[in-house]
Amino acid sequence: MKYINALLGLLGVFSWIFAYVLITRRGLKDKTYGMPLIPLALNLGWEFVFSFCFPLNLYSQVTNALWFFCDLGIVYTYFKYGYSSFNKFYGLEKKQWYFISVFAFLIGFLINFLGYKFFSQYLNHFPSAEIPVLTAWLILLATPVCMLAMFFQRRNSQGQSFIIINIMLLGNFFFILQFFINPFYYKWSNPFLVLIITVSVVIELYYAKLLYKQLIKEGMNPWKRF
């Protein structure tokens, strides 16, 4: 069973690495960014904190660091192409956009850093090793919500891909299986935690459906757009 658990973990890790690479690639090709600012800032903060501030073990430190450096590609596309979207939809000046963006990344780091210290100090019945898992799923709940909002705002498929969202779903599926076969994660049968995971997956499926229809509408094959 431990080998199956390890395999599921690795499949989840590499699915997300592949997704990050494709999001960066799609952003460069479409000259835009593919992940909204809020989940991008929270994601990057999570990966930095649990790679360099509170690494749980060598395995998690290496995998989180890999995600972090892959995420930097998405950050690059955000700062290279993001201003035009914020100027178009919110009428921001470039200085305002830079300030909001840097502030968001700072807050993303602080939420993860201080959140870990809070949970580890005050929730004695919640093992420290499970805190990153909880915060990761909270971020994964915010990610499809923000991507859905970005899709409705843009009204097109720019920076987005049906393949990418399916790879994200696949990565999450591997992690969900890992949770339910590994006794270490017994708390994840709790209704509140199951709700977080379920809502996240349902929103991702809904987003994938809308994006598929949009790509067909734009005359593109959803299965060939990476």
C-alpha positions as CSV (number, residue, x, y, z in Angstrom):
1,M,0.0,0.0,0.0
2,K,2.8,2.4,0.8
3,Y,4.1,2.1,-2.8
4,I,0.7,2.9,-4.2
5,N,0.5,5.9,-1.9
6,A,3.9,7.1,-3.0
7,L,3.0,6.6,-6.7
8,L,-0.2,8.6,-6.3
9,G,1.7,11.4,-4.6
10,L,4.3,11.5,-7.4
11,L,1.6,11.5,-10.1
12,G,-0.2,14.4,-8.4
13,V,3.1,16.3,-8.1
14,F,4.0,15.9,-11.8
15,S,0.5,16.6,-13.0
16,W,0.7,20.0,-11.4
17,I,4.2,20.6,-12.7
18,F,2.9,19.8,-16.2
19,A,-0.1,22.1,-15.6
20,Y,2.2,25.0,-14.5
21,V,4.4,24.6,-17.6
22,L,1.4,24.6,-19.9
23,I,-0.1,27.6,-18.2
24,T,3.2,29.5,-18.7
25,R,3.3,28.3,-22.4
26,R,-0.3,29.3,-23.0
27,G,0.3,32.7,-21.5
28,L,3.4,33.3,-23.7
29,K,1.5,32.2,-26.8
30,D,-1.6,34.3,-26.1
31,K,0.4,37.2,-24.6
32,T,-1.5,37.2,-21.3
33,Y,-1.5,35.3,-18.0
34,G,-3.4,32.1,-17.3
35,M,-3.8,32.2,-13.5
36,P,-5.6,35.1,-11.7
37,L,-3.6,37.2,-9.2
38,I,-5.2,36.0,-6.0
39,P,-4.6,32.2,-6.4
40,L,-1.2,32.9,-8.0
41,A,-0.1,34.9,-5.0
42,L,-1.5,32.4,-2.5
43,N,0.0,29.5,-4.4
44,L,3.5,31.1,-4.7
45,G,3.4,32.0,-1.0
46,W,2.4,28.4,0.0
47,E,5.2,26.9,-2.1
48,F,7.8,29.3,-0.8
49,V,6.8,28.9,2.9
50,F,6.7,25.1,2.8
51,S,9.9,24.8,0.7
52,F,12.1,27.3,2.5
53,C,10.5,28.3,5.9
54,F,8.7,25.2,7.2
55,P,9.8,22.2,5.2
56,L,8.2,19.1,6.6
57,N,10.7,16.6,5.1
58,L,13.2,16.4,2.2
59,Y,10.5,14.9,-0.2
60,S,8.0,17.7,0.4
61,Q,10.7,20.4,0.4
62,V,11.9,19.2,-3.1
63,T,8.5,18.8,-4.6
64,N,7.3,22.2,-3.2
65,A,10.4,23.9,-4.5
66,L,9.8,22.4,-7.9
67,W,6.3,23.8,-7.9
68,F,7.7,27.2,-6.8
69,F,10.2,27.5,-9.6
70,C,7.6,26.3,-12.1
71,D,5.2,28.9,-10.8
72,L,7.7,31.6,-11.4
73,G,7.1,31.1,-15.1
74,I,3.4,32.1,-14.5
75,V,4.5,35.0,-12.4
76,Y,6.7,36.2,-15.4
77,T,3.7,36.1,-17.8
78,Y,1.6,38.0,-15.2
79,F,4.1,40.9,-14.9
80,K,4.9,40.9,-18.6
81,Y,1.3,40.9,-19.9
82,G,-1.0,41.5,-16.9
83,Y,-1.2,45.3,-16.9
84,S,-3.3,45.5,-20.1
85,S,-6.1,43.4,-18.5
86,F,-6.1,45.5,-15.3
87,N,-6.1,48.7,-17.2
88,K,-8.9,47.5,-19.5
89,F,-11.2,46.1,-16.8
90,Y,-10.4,48.3,-13.8
91,G,-8.8,51.4,-15.3
92,L,-5.7,51.1,-13.2
93,E,-2.6,53.2,-13.8
94,K,0.6,51.1,-14.1
95,K,2.0,52.3,-10.7
96,Q,-1.3,51.3,-9.0
97,W,-1.2,47.9,-10.7
98,Y,2.4,47.3,-9.6
99,F,1.6,48.3,-6.0
100,I,-1.5,46.0,-5.9
101,S,0.4,43.1,-7.5
102,V,3.4,43.3,-5.1
103,F,1.1,43.8,-2.1
104,A,-0.9,40.7,-3.2
105,F,2.3,38.5,-3.3
106,L,3.4,39.8,0.1
107,I,0.0,39.0,1.6
108,G,0.0,35.6,-0.1
109,F,3.3,34.9,1.7
110,L,2.2,36.3,5.1
111,I,-1.1,34.3,5.0
112,N,0.8,31.1,4.6
113,F,3.6,31.9,6.9
114,L,1.5,33.3,9.8
115,G,-1.3,30.8,9.1
116,Y,1.1,27.9,9.7
117,K,2.3,29.4,12.9
118,F,-1.3,30.0,14.1
119,F,-2.5,26.5,13.3
120,S,0.5,24.8,14.8
121,Q,0.3,26.8,18.0
122,Y,-3.4,26.8,18.7
123,L,-4.8,23.6,17.0
124,N,-3.1,21.0,19.1
125,H,-5.3,18.2,17.6
126,F,-4.3,19.1,14.1
127,P,-0.8,17.6,13.2
128,S,1.7,20.1,11.8
129,A,2.2,17.8,8.8
130,E,-1.4,18.2,7.8
131,I,-1.5,22.0,8.0
132,P,0.0,22.5,4.5
133,V,-2.6,20.0,3.1
134,L,-5.5,22.0,4.6
135,T,-4.2,25.4,3.4
136,A,-3.4,23.9,0.0
137,W,-7.0,22.7,-0.4
138,L,-8.3,26.1,0.7
139,I,-6.2,27.7,-2.0
140,L,-7.4,25.0,-4.5
141,L,-10.9,26.0,-3.7
142,A,-10.1,29.7,-4.5
143,T,-8.3,28.8,-7.7
144,P,-11.1,27.6,-9.9
145,V,-13.5,30.3,-8.5
146,C,-11.0,33.0,-9.6
147,M,-10.3,31.2,-13.0
148,L,-14.1,31.1,-13.6
149,A,-14.4,34.8,-12.8
150,M,-11.5,35.5,-15.2
151,F,-13.2,33.5,-17.9
152,F,-16.5,35.4,-17.5
153,Q,-14.6,38.7,-17.5
154,R,-12.5,38.0,-20.6
155,R,-15.4,36.3,-22.5
156,N,-12.8,34.3,-24.4
157,S,-10.3,31.4,-24.0
158,Q,-7.2,33.6,-23.8
159,G,-4.6,32.2,-21.5
160,Q,-6.7,29.1,-20.9
161,S,-6.9,25.6,-22.1
162,F,-9.2,22.6,-21.7
163,I,-6.2,20.4,-21.5
164,I,-4.7,22.4,-18.6
165,I,-7.8,22.3,-16.5
166,N,-8.1,18.5,-17.0
167,I,-4.5,18.0,-15.9
168,M,-5.3,20.1,-12.8
169,L,-8.3,17.9,-12.2
170,L,-6.2,14.8,-12.7
171,G,-3.6,16.0,-10.3
172,N,-6.2,16.7,-7.6
173,F,-7.8,13.2,-8.3
174,F,-4.4,11.5,-7.5
175,F,-4.1,13.5,-4.2
176,I,-7.7,12.7,-3.2
177,L,-7.1,9.0,-3.7
178,Q,-4.0,9.3,-1.6
179,F,-5.9,11.0,1.2
180,F,-8.5,8.2,1.4
181,I,-6.1,5.2,1.2
182,N,-3.5,6.6,3.6
183,P,-4.4,6.3,7.3
184,F,-2.3,9.3,8.1
185,Y,-5.0,11.5,6.5
186,Y,-7.9,10.0,8.5
187,K,-9.2,13.4,9.3
188,W,-10.1,14.0,5.7
189,S,-13.2,12.0,6.0
190,N,-14.6,14.8,8.1
191,P,-17.6,16.4,6.4
192,F,-16.1,19.9,6.4
193,L,-12.9,18.8,4.7
194,V,-14.8,16.6,2.3
195,L,-17.0,19.6,1.4
196,I,-13.9,21.8,0.6
197,I,-12.6,19.1,-1.8
198,T,-16.0,18.4,-3.4
199,V,-16.8,22.0,-4.0
200,S,-13.4,22.6,-5.5
201,V,-13.7,19.7,-7.9
202,V,-17.3,20.6,-8.9
203,I,-16.3,24.2,-9.8
204,E,-13.3,22.9,-11.8
205,L,-15.6,20.5,-13.8
206,Y,-18.1,23.4,-14.4
207,Y,-15.2,25.6,-15.6
208,A,-13.9,22.9,-17.8
209,K,-17.4,22.5,-19.4
210,L,-17.7,26.2,-20.1
211,L,-14.2,26.4,-21.5
212,Y,-14.8,23.4,-23.8
213,K,-17.9,25.1,-25.2
214,Q,-16.0,28.4,-25.6
215,L,-13.2,26.7,-27.6
216,I,-15.7,25.0,-29.9
217,K,-17.4,28.4,-30.4
218,E,-14.0,30.0,-31.3
219,G,-13.5,27.2,-33.9
220,M,-10.7,25.4,-32.0
221,N,-10.4,21.7,-31.0
222,P,-10.3,21.7,-27.2
223,W,-8.2,18.5,-27.3
224,K,-5.5,20.0,-29.4
225,R,-5.0,23.3,-27.6
226,F,-2.2,23.0,-25.1
